[in-house]
Amino acid sequence: MRSKWFSQEEIGPGSKIKLNNEWVVQEALSEHTFQHDHDDYLARVGPAWTAIRLLVEKKGSRTKAYMRIYKQIMNGGTEAESARMRARQANTSWCPVELKVYRSLPKKRPLIVPRLLEERVAKQDESGSVPGGFLMYIVWEIVPGIQLGDACGSKVFWTQERSERDAIREKVKEGRMKLYDWGFAPDPGCGQNLVWHAQTSTLYFVGWFLAYEGDEKKPWTPRFWYFWGLTRPAAKSDRSKTPDDTWTW
């Protein structure tokens, strides 16, 4: 894929990114940009930034992982300003919630999130979009198992046998309540955030890019399974009700 904010030299297939280890880019997977207007910046909305997710492989091994690069970009309306003027927007204190998650959750047990493999926090040089602005690299493991859904729903979950689906639902309940205690919740909170490793009966929560932080703990209700796409009402009119034996499990 082509990128507006990252050069092919940075993220093209075969590009090498040196952290503690050297990682070779296999593929650019997705990119998201949050560019605020300069008036928003003056109102202290926060820095403008972009992030790209890459599939990478550690050089000298067959270890594949995901990497996300966060880069501060200039505020909308200041693209034509000089590097000296754009440098005034530089922010080095901002931290993405995803990095907070990977720094804290792996210290908890049981381990139900991907492990943080590497991170590096740097500053952009004079050729950067915002000289002196943040440039962050996060590398996390690809957990074993099958992802139970995508942006369109929990389709893979529904291909499993009923006994497997029951086991997954119980693991979702157990893990979701732990995440409340740990202070984070994945977004959007559906089948695409779940990876099931049947051999070890381990359910991983993935997809922490725009996670919720400080989510207020709520008592468990079977409706959570419905919100995550793991049970279906008998009729559309039943969607506001509490799941019962008439629902599809």
C-alpha positions, 0 to 999 in steps of 0.5 A, spaced: 500 500 500 502 507 498 502 512 504 501 519 505 505 520 511 510 514 510 515 513 505 516 507 501 523 507 504 520 507 511 515 501 510 515 498 503 516 491 503 523 489 504 525 495 508 529 494 515 527 498 521 532 497 527 530 497 534 534 492 539 533 487 533 532 489 526 525 488 523 524 487 515 517 489 513 513 484 509 507 488 508 503 494 510 496 492 513 493 499 515 493 506 516 489 511 520 490 519 520 488 524 526 490 530 523 487 536 527 486 543 525 490 548 527 485 551 531 484 545 535 491 545 537 491 552 540 485 549 544 489 544 546 485 538 543 492 534 542 497 533 537 495 531 530 498 524 528 498 518 524 499 510 525 501 505 520 501 497 522 506 493 519 507 485 518 514 484 520 519 479 521 525 479 525 532 479 521 535 472 522 529 468 524 522 466 522 519 470 527 513 474 525 510 480 529 506 486 528 509 493 528 505 500 529 509 506 527 506 512 530 508 519 527 506 526 529 504 530 523 503 537 522 496 541 524 491 541 518 492 548 515 500 548 516 502 544 511 506 549 507 509 552 513 517 552 514 520 546 518 522 551 523 515 553 524 512 546 524 517 544 529 513 549 534 508 544 534 513 538 537 510 534 542 514 529 546 509 527 552 504 524 548 503 516 549 498 512 545 493 508 549 496 502 545 503 503 548 500 504 555 496 497 554 502 493 552 506 496 557 502 494 563 497 488 561 503 483 560 505 484 567 498 481 569 496 473 569 493 470 566 497 472 560 491 474 555 493 479 551 499 479 546 506 480 549 510 487 547 516 485 544 520 491 543 518 499 543 522 505 541 520 512 542 524 517 538 524 524 535 523 526 528 529 529 525 529 536 521 526 532 515 520 530 519 513 532 518 514 535 525 521 536 527 522 534 534 515 531 534 514 524 536 516 518 532 514 511 536 515 504 534 511 498 538 512 491 536 508 485 539 507 478 538 502 474 533 498 470 538 497 463 536 490 461 534 484 463 530 481 470 530 473 469 531 471 475 527 472 481 523 469 488 522 463 485 519 462 480 525 463 474 529 463 469 523 469 464 525 466 464 532 459 461 529 463 455 525 465 452 531 462 446 534 457 448 540 461 445 545 467 450 543 462 456 543 460 455 550 467 454 552 469 460 548 463 464 551 466 462 558 473 465 557 470 471 554 466 472 561 472 471 565 477 475 561 472 481 560 471 482 567 479 481 568 480 487 563 475 491 567 480 490 573 486 492 569 483 498 567 483 497 559 478 494 554 479 493 547 475 497 541 470 495 538 469 489 543 467 484 538 469 477 535 475 481 531 478 482 538 478 475 540 483 469 538 482 462 540 487 457 541 483 451 542 489 446 544 491 450 550 483 453 551 486 460 551 482 466 549 486 472 547 484 479 547 487 483 541 486 489 537 488 495 542 489 500 537 484 505 540 482 501 546 478 504 552 482 506 558 479 507 565 473 503 563 468 503 569 467 496 571 460 493 570 457 487 573 457 481 568 450 480 564 449 475 558 448 481 554 455 482 553 455 476 549 450 479 545 454 485 544 460 481 542 456 477 537 457 471 541 449 469 541 443 471 537 436 473 539 430 469 536 427 475 533 430 482 531 425 484 536 428 480 542 435 484 541 433 489 547 432 483 552 436 478 556 439 472 552 435 466 554 434 459 552 430 461 546 436 465 543 441 461 538 448 459 542 
